[in-house]
Amino acid sequence: MSSATSHRALDFGPELAAPQPETLAQLIARVDAEKANGDWVPACGGTEKPFKSRSGRILLYCWQPSTGRHAYLDCTSDIILDYAEATLALAM
């Protein structure tokens, strides 16, 4: 193998590329798109109540009518949790 080929850069593909920082314009567009989806409401027709999870966090199971999505709301931080965060919060 020649030295020209032994120092060739490795291509790991786009899925392993370093994430690019979000620009202000991208952030504003993302937040506007999220707001356009509407509010989250307690699931089960509004009857869902907050509960203490195994990890000790107070969570509320919610529904977003405009998208049909369900998610957990962390009642302490007032943040909707993604799947990975919810799994940790529920100690599953």
Secondary structure, 3 states (H helix, E strand, C coil): CCHHHHCCCCCCCHHHCCCCCCCHHHHHHHHHHHHHCCCCEECCCCCCCCEECCCCCEEEEEEECCCCEEEEEECCCCEEECHHHHHHHCCC
